[in-house]
Amino acid sequence: MAYSQCTDAGPYTVVIIPLRSSLSSLDALRFYLWIKRLKDLEREKDCLWAGLHVLEQARLWYQHRLKNNKARQADIGTRAVNRAEDWEEETLAGEGASSCLLRSRIHKEVCQKNLQISLLELERDRLLQELSVHLDVECSKDPD
């Protein structure tokens, strides 16, 4: 099972309970198997908590990346508006053909940036959906 690979094993308590019958009795075997199962469940729980911690760190990392991407997109949008205003002023100043060529080049660049923004938004949506699925799966496994 996956929980047997967990390396962060915490402290465990050993309980010794004297049995009224011999160690080879059926009651002693049942008791030993019950204690062993409890120990395995405790280790599995510890590993699941560690996995949940890793998922939380990944979620925070993704949120940070999304926040940075949104800030960059807003900055790019602001710069594009400022450039457009500057170009309008140049065109009104009568630069003619050279400003038309400049506008044409800018249009190709703006189209490219819009495509990059769309791809980043698609990636963000996919990552959010993937993270949501992982969190739902982990939450459904956790009996708490």
N, C-alpha and C positions, 0 to 999 in steps of 0.2 A: 504494500500500500504506500501511498505518497507520504503519509505522515511518518513512516519509519526513517525517512531521509532527513528529517528535521535535525539540525545540528545544535540548536539552542535549547538544550535540555535543562530545565530548571531543577531546583532541589525537590526531592521527593521524600516522604516520610515512610519509614519502615515500621510496620505494626506486627508484633509477634503475639499471637493469641494461642494459648495452649489448648490443645484438643483433648477431649476425654478419651478418644479412641486412638488407635495406632496411626502412624503416618501413611500406611498403605491402605487405610480404609477408604470407602467411597466418599464419606463426609469430608475427609481431609483433602481428597482430590478435588471435590467440588469447591471447597473453600479456596484452595490454591488457584484453581482456574478462574474463580470469581475475582480474586485479588489481582490476578494477572490481567484480566480483562479491564478492571478499573484502572490499572496502571497504563495500559495501552490507550484507553480512552482519554486519560489525562494528558498523555504525550500528544495524541491527535489534536486535542483542544489547544495545547500550546503551539503546535505547528500551524493550526488554522488561525490563531491570533497573530502569529508572525506573518502569515500570508496576508491577512487583512491589513496589517501595518504596511506591508510593501504596497498593496493596492492603494491605500490612502496616500502614501508618498507619491505614487504614480499619478493619482488624481490631482494632487496639489501641483505637481510638475506640469501636467497638461493645462490646468487652469492658468498657471503662470505664463505658459507659452501662448495661450489664447489671448490673455490680457495684453501681452507684448505685441502680438500680431494685430490686435484691434488698434492699439496705440500707433503702430506703424502705418496701418491703413488710414487712420485719421490724419496722420502727419502727411502722408502722400497725397491725400485728398486736399488738404489745406495748401500744400505746395502747388498742386495742379491748378487750384483756383487762382492763386497768386500769379502763376505763370500766365494763365489765360488773361488775367487783367493786364499784365505787362504787355502781352502780345497785342491786345486790343489797342492799348495806347500807342504802340509802335505802328500799327496799321493806320490808325487815325492820323498819325504824324506824317503819313505819305511815303512809306518805304516801298510800296508797290509790290513788284514781282518777287523780290527777295523775301518779303514777309509772307507771301503766299507759299513759297517753298518751305519756309520755316514752319508755317502752320501745318503744312502737309506732313512734314517730318514729326512734328509734335503729335499729330493725330495718330500716326503709326505707333509712337511710343505710348500714348495714352491707352490705345487698344491693347497693347502688350501688357501694361500694368493692370488693366481691368481683367485680363485673362488670368494673370497671376493671382490677383485678389480672389477671383472666383474659385480657382483651384485651392487656395488656402482655406477658403470658407468650406468647401466640400471636404477637405481633409479634417478640418475642425469638427464638422458635423459627424463624420465617420468615427473619429476618435471619441467623441462624446457618446455616441451610440455604443461603441465597443466597450467603453468604460462602464456604461450603464448596464450592459449585459453581464459583464464580469461581476459587478457589485450585486446584481440581482441573483446571480448563481451562488455567490459566496453567502449572501444573506439567507438563501433558501437552504443551504447546507448547515448553517449555524442553528442548533436546536434551541438556543436561548431566545 
